[in-house]
């Protein structure tokens, strides 16, 4: 008997609930792989313990705790598997062969997939991104055997030779080794940006012939889907994205529209696409009269080819494995079971590629499908019962029957979207800092239209191989459907309240959220658990909104400066933006803290190293005001930026010595320089100098101020005291003079400076003066971004603290901070 759709759903807490041991094994295995990836585990001891527990589990398999022993053994095996994937003990691994984090080397190896090509910033050039399976490395004279996987970023002239799967190349350039995770755990990943000479292809045909054939068909389909759409690049790009996974052609505007409406999953090759392929193939098999028992034999090769052609993403592999396991049930006279198929798919993927556990596609794909299995049947069952026609009633009219069917379809789609959204919203908040409530109505439009676009695109590919004219007919039909789809997406994205950026939720919140959902699903009485979860969420949100915590982040933007003042509420301030090339990192940092708009953008002076990223920041964030110095008209970048600010209609506020005000949370700010009655020849002399503080903590932001500004401030009857000194002009020669340090009396100094800059900053004598005063010193080129917490105000007095709260322990004041060994300057 064929399985009904409800049979694949999870239905816990009811009599007759089937045993699903694969789910428990998958949970233990995933937990083990994650532990092995994030923590260094003693492999020999893990192996001995796993073997001992496995033997004990077999001996006591009839006991109640025999299953627990099996689960722990599987956990230890997963831990070993993850540890080996993160950090192989082999001395031939590429990260182990490297003596420094960046080295000039030559590599030889095989390209493991077709390159992704996008236009480069420089006109007439393109950027190829691909992976190389390394076979050998040469530093100076002789070659060494090596193994590993290197991500390449090759900028070259348009029309040049493009690396493809199965080709052996030799490359020369800077090889970079980075920690996989920010905490330094999880092993290393390697990147290479080849030299101007690029690489040289040695030979072809070294990969699997079947994979080469699939990728060749992918390129042919790429050409078919673009026929007749040369003047509609957005339509062609979306069509190629939906069917083949070519996301590189999508414009940033389209990507932003999809992300802010919660419909980004549509442009990722996922289970929806595999499901459509299954529907088409099964419909064809049914029309041909093939037995349902043997459908898996026809589905298997077709879905494998489709998975390879579309790039073998985690979501595609998950959907392919689940579909094959589901339809293999009738072949082996077994009843298909969705949750077990999902668990087995996760185990199989991580057995062959344990690092997929860190892939966002893996996390979102499995979370979404698990959510559908957990919540959709529970919610849909009562609604389906209400919308079901009464079998004892007289026959309904056609329009009433169709209305009932339409209502059932809309309810089904809305509940499925709600189940996925509620489950994946914390993941979206953690990894993208985005919450999009408009995903619920948006998917009601997008999913049916994307189904039509995919069906029409598949027909274009099938008939396009026979006739170019037929391909154009289907592509032009798709142009209409895509225009409706894009119009709807842009309309939804125009609602500013439809999405919001939120701070990154901590790991404990993620664990509590998913634990609460699991408990809610398994419990028989869910009202109390649901109310407790909602109350806890409301209390936590209220505490967060009432908090007056504030901090200043000195960002690592190379040879520049950007200071983010994260203040209570939504009145955040950014002091300088850093150079243009670092604007993406600055934007990402602000998004991590839930910034939706900037209360003020402060420009200390007109140097491109400080204001180069301002345009990109204003494109991304609404800015309430721009604060600046009155004496910067000679700077060409500054004049261009001022014209752009006026064009946008952003209010401009000129700050001079004596201006002061209040920020939320009791923070005070004061402008110490420049005075309004002078003129200056150099931008550094006219730099804004700000002091921001609260109670026990004050930060003196010097901007580009040099020694002349320091002397000018010393000549004024001003209180210059501050607990944190952000050195001016990147620690240039003459700054932080002895008299200046005596007046400021900082407990800590911070220098924003780029690695290996050509100016030789910070100055050695300046560092010596800081050491002589026993002032701990932080540098962004060595320590990365620096966080300084403002101590909160307390009623009735000050907190006893003499230094700011910094993210890490500062270096000892008597020691000179060690500069990392770099082989290439910024």
Number of C-alpha atoms within 10 A of each C-alpha: 7 11 15 9 11 14 15 18 19 23 20 15 11 9 7 8 10 11 8 12 12 16 18 17 22 24 16 23 27 23 19 23 28 22 21 28 29 19 15 18 17 12 18 10 12 18 16 12 15 23 16 13 21 19 14 15 21 13 11 15 15 10 10 9 12 17 18 17 21 22 22 20 27 26 26 28 23 29 31 26 25 32 27 21 18 23 18 15 12 12 11 16 17 23 24 16 15 16 9 15 17 19 18 17 17 19 24 24 24 26 25 19 20 21 19 17 19 16 17 16 10 11 9 11 16 19 20 19 18 20 22 26 18 22 19 18 23 16 14 9 6 7 14 14 14 22 19 17 20 22 17 21 18 23 22 22 15 16 9 9 11 14 25 21 23 22 20 24 19 17 22 22 18 19 23 21 22 15 15 17 14 8 8 11 15 24 21 17 18 19 18 24 18 21 15 11 10 14 19 14 15 12 11 14 13 14 16 10 11 11 16 20 13 19 21 16 14 20 13 14 22 20 14 23 26 20 20 18 17 10 9 12 14 19 24 25 21 23 27 24 21 23 25 24 21 21 19 14 17 18 13 10 9 15 14 13 19 22 19 26 27 27 21 15 15 19 22 22 26 24 23 19 24 21 14 15 19 18 12 14 17 18 12 12 17 13 9 9 9 13 10 14 15 15 19 20 13 13 20 18 12 15 22 17 17 22 24 20 22 21 19 17 18 26 24 27 27 28 25 26 21 23 24 21 21 22 23 21 17 19 16 10 10 13 17 21 22 22 22 22 22 24 23 20 23 26 21 15 18 21 16 10 14 25 19 17 20 13 12 14 20 21 16 20 22 20 16 20 20 21 22 21 22 22 22 23 21 16 15 16 11 11 14 16 10 11 13 13 15 11 7 6 7 8 10 11 9 9 9 10 14 12 12 14 15 12 15 18 13 12 18 18 19 17 19 23 22 21 22 23 21 15 21 20 18 20 21 19 21 19 12 18 23 25 23 22 19 18 23 21 16 22 22 15 14 19 17 13 16 21 16 15 25 20 18 21 25 19 15 28 23 15 18 24 13 11 13 15 14 18 25 20 17 23 29 18 15 24 21 12 18 22 14 15 19 18 12 15 23 18 13 21 22 13 12 9 10 16 20 16 20 20 16 19 16 9 10 8 12 15 11 12 16 14 12 15 20 12 14 17 20 14 14 11 10 13 11 11 16 16 11 13 17 12 12 12 14 12 12 12 12 11 11 13 11 12 14 18 17 21 19 21 19 23 23 26 28 22 24 26 29 29 26 21 22 22 21 20 16 14 17 22 24 22 25 26 31 27 22 19 14 21 21 13 14 24 17 14 15 23 20 20 16 19 23 19 19 20 18 20 23 25 23 30 28 28 22 18 22 24 27 23 22 23 15 17 22 17 10 12 16 14 21 16 18 21 17 23 26 20 24 24 14 13 16 13 15 19 14 11 17 17 11 15 19 11 9 12 12 16 13 16 14 13 24 22 17 14 14 15 11 12 18 15 18 16 22 16 19 19 21 24 25 26 18 14 8 9 13 13 10 14 20 23 22 27 29 30 26 24 20 23 23 19 18 18 23 25 26 26 24 24 28 27 27 23 20 13 22 22 14 12 18 16 9 10 7 11 11 18 17 23 20 26 24 25 23 26 25 27 27 23 19 15 26 24 16 14 12 16 19 13 14 18 17 25 18 24 20 22 23 31 25 24 21 19 15 10 12 15 21 21 15 14 16 19 19 15 16 23 17 12 16 16 22 21 23 23 25 21 20 16 15 15 18 21 19 22 21 28 24 19 17 9 7 6 8 13 14 9 12 12 19 20 15 17 12 10 9 16 15 13 17 14 12 15 17 8 12 13 11 13 13 12 9 10
